[in-house]
Amino acid sequence: MADHSIMSQVEVLSVMDTGRRRRWTEEEKFRIIEESYAARRRAAATVRHYEISRSLLTGWRREAREGLLAAADSPRN
């Protein structure tokens, strides 16, 4: 019987974390919110354009209505 030694190879992968977390200024949030209200069904297009989740936009809209965003002078429904 042949003697085969199995040598495992370990490959080290170097991962560069570019991060998906982005920081939005309140002015940017307000601009995105206004864009999402521009027309019917615009919210879906807005979240795709900025690559944000629908729930994030909904949260920003709620904050604007409640006056929690500094740039939110005229909250919408």
C-alpha positions in Angstrom: 0.0 0.0 0.0 1.3 3.4 -0.9 2.1 5.8 1.9 0.5 9.1 0.9 0.9 11.9 3.3 -1.8 14.6 3.0 -0.5 18.0 3.7 -3.1 20.6 4.2 -2.4 23.9 2.7 -3.6 27.0 4.5 -4.3 29.9 2.4 -4.3 33.3 4.1 -6.8 35.7 2.6 -6.2 39.4 3.2 -9.5 41.2 3.4 -9.7 44.9 3.0 -12.7 46.2 4.8 -13.9 49.2 2.8 -17.1 49.2 5.0 -20.6 49.7 3.9 -21.5 52.1 6.6 -21.9 55.6 5.3 -22.3 58.8 7.2 -25.0 61.1 6.0 -25.1 64.8 7.1 -28.5 66.1 8.1 -28.6 68.3 5.0 -28.0 65.2 2.8 -30.7 63.3 4.6 -33.2 66.2 4.2 -32.3 66.4 0.5 -32.9 62.7 0.0 -36.2 62.9 1.9 -37.4 65.8 -0.3 -36.4 63.8 -3.4 -38.4 60.8 -2.1 -41.5 63.0 -1.9 -41.1 64.5 -5.4 -43.6 62.2 -7.1 -45.6 59.1 -6.6 -43.5 56.0 -6.3 -40.4 58.1 -6.0 -39.4 56.6 -2.7 -38.5 53.3 -4.3 -36.4 55.0 -7.0 -34.7 57.1 -4.3 -33.6 54.2 -2.2 -32.2 52.4 -5.2 -30.4 55.5 -6.4 -28.7 56.1 -3.0 -28.4 52.4 -2.2 -30.1 52.8 1.1 -32.8 50.6 2.7 -36.4 51.5 2.6 -36.5 51.3 6.4 -33.7 53.8 6.7 -35.6 56.3 4.5 -38.8 55.7 6.5 -36.9 56.4 9.7 -35.4 59.6 8.2 -38.9 60.7 7.1 -40.2 60.1 10.6 -37.4 62.1 12.2 -38.2 64.9 9.8 -41.8 64.9 10.7 -41.0 65.0 14.4 -38.6 67.9 13.8 -35.5 65.8 14.8 -33.5 66.7 11.7 -32.0 70.2 11.8 -32.7 70.9 8.2 -36.3 69.8 8.4 -38.0 73.2 8.3 -41.3 71.9 6.8 -42.0 68.3 7.8 -44.2 66.2 5.5 -46.7 63.5 6.1 
